[in-house]
Amino acid sequence: MTVGADVQEQTVEQRRASAGELFGDLFLGPELASQDAYRSMINTATEVLIREFAASAKPYSGAAPESLLAALERQPVCPEEPSETMSELLNRLGADMLRHSAVVTHPACVAHLHCPPLMASLAAEAWIAASNQSMDSWDQSMAGTMLEEHVMAWLCGLYGLAETGDGVFTSGGTQSNLMGLLLARNHYAAVRWNWNVQQRGLPAASCRLRILCSEEAHFTVKQSAALLGLGEQAVVTIKTDSRHRMRKDDLLLKLKELKGSGLLPFALVATAGTTDFGAIDPLEELAAIARQNGMWFHVDAAYGGALAMSESQRARLRGIEEADSVTVDFHKGFYQPISCGAFLVRDKETFQSIRMSADYLNPESDEEAGVPNLVVKSIQTTRRFDALKLYLSLQHVGGRKFGEMVDHTVRLAQDTAVLIKAEPRLALLAEPELGTVVFRYMPVSRELNDDNSLHWADELNARIRDRLLADGWAVLARTRVWGRQCLKMTLLNPLTESAHTAIIIRKIVEAGLALETEQQAG
Ligand SMILES: *Cc1c(COP(=O)(O)O)cnc(C)c1O
């Protein structure tokens, strides 16, 4: 460096405002002014949220996609200089965006496994965001790491995996299912072939690996197989019975066929709560079959896992304690804000097969010193402190009331099914198992005995759902069952009652009749 550079540096130093002057009002810190600014922002955000979202009279405004985009396009995404105060910004976005959101807290928002979040979890989210702990290493989340491990031990106990079990919070069922099959694949290769997949990649014989699950298992089983290099071809689906549960006889048959053709069934995925019908596969029997055939037993309880909170429903999960791994989602039946899920294993040693070590993050020396770096159990690195919101919710609500909420939604689905059966224009597809009700509008105008009429009935069902969404009366789901378009309510909101579902049913029938009349007129 020359003398000139030195001088230049000094002048820069003199000209520069302090970092605090420049950026101090952007971050929450020790300055009283920044704390006041934070309070005011959070208060305004809360007021706008209550006005534009919580107090909504309908589950959706009915706005079309183009008009929502048009409102946003009035402002550049990143203005060079901001032109609005925080209060103006929040009020504008409240009107342009929040007002046109799916109101998950509304009793008629009944499409998906999309829950209203508990208030306690919202308070926790404020802390999760503000404290911004990262769960990959202990030095980024000291007390947080211990809290997650503490909650995890309780969860393992809840599903009967306490003895040797362990687990980690995940982004949800997709990630948990992937982890289950990842561990299953690595375990099989290590035990059968003395092969370390993590280091050596897939051996040639891996093209013969097969995963078994029911026809109604979640699509992420196939997605996981694809991501794991086994291909969707590795997934063999087993037939379901009239209650949409995996059929044991077909499982045994398929196992025999697979083995007969030299294929290697290494994992059995049971579903505890299918997405459409809430069906629970026979876990105890499947656990035994998996054991007898040397297969990893993974239970996808993303939806049904919440039954464990209910005294009266818990027994329906019997057999889950036999699982090698379990998926459970808290952003469904545990009323947590997205995202929040967990992946549990019966034998904590099985996490060894995905272990990675980085000198900057979790050096081996930490391991020797007993420092818990949770990154070794996760396929994420930077990871949110989602355990906090579940913990605060459990502490605030208590187990009994959690159980009552589960019971309420199961009963509500049954009551709603009774209403549907009493309605001549609607046909119920199956008795509800958990909180979903699947049904179909049957047109008055046509005999349903030819392809054209069936096709028209399909279209009518799809249009009923679209119309109720556009009118904002109800957010309903659709699905196909045996090739036919159906409607679905997913009853997860503990504030929904049968008086609400009765109104939704009436609106569905009214919409169906109106669409039929329009069709005849047109
Ligand atoms: C929701 C769900 C998943 C996927 O979970 P995400 O949290 O959406 O990633 C997997 N399996 C079942 C049975 C589910 O209901």
The ligand as an ORCA input file, in Angstrom:
! r2SCAN-3c Opt
* xyz 0 1
  C     -49.304    -33.975      4.031
  C     -48.801    -35.337      3.844
  C     -47.497    -35.580      3.368
  C     -46.601    -34.462      2.898
  O     -46.251    -33.649      3.949
  P     -45.823    -32.111      3.775
  O     -45.827    -31.641      5.163
  O     -46.870    -31.488      2.906
  O     -44.489    -32.095      3.139
  C     -47.069    -36.891      3.309
  N     -47.880    -37.902      3.672
  C     -49.143    -37.706      4.091
  C     -49.982    -38.871      4.456
  C     -49.637    -36.409      4.195
  O     -50.893    -36.203      4.619
*
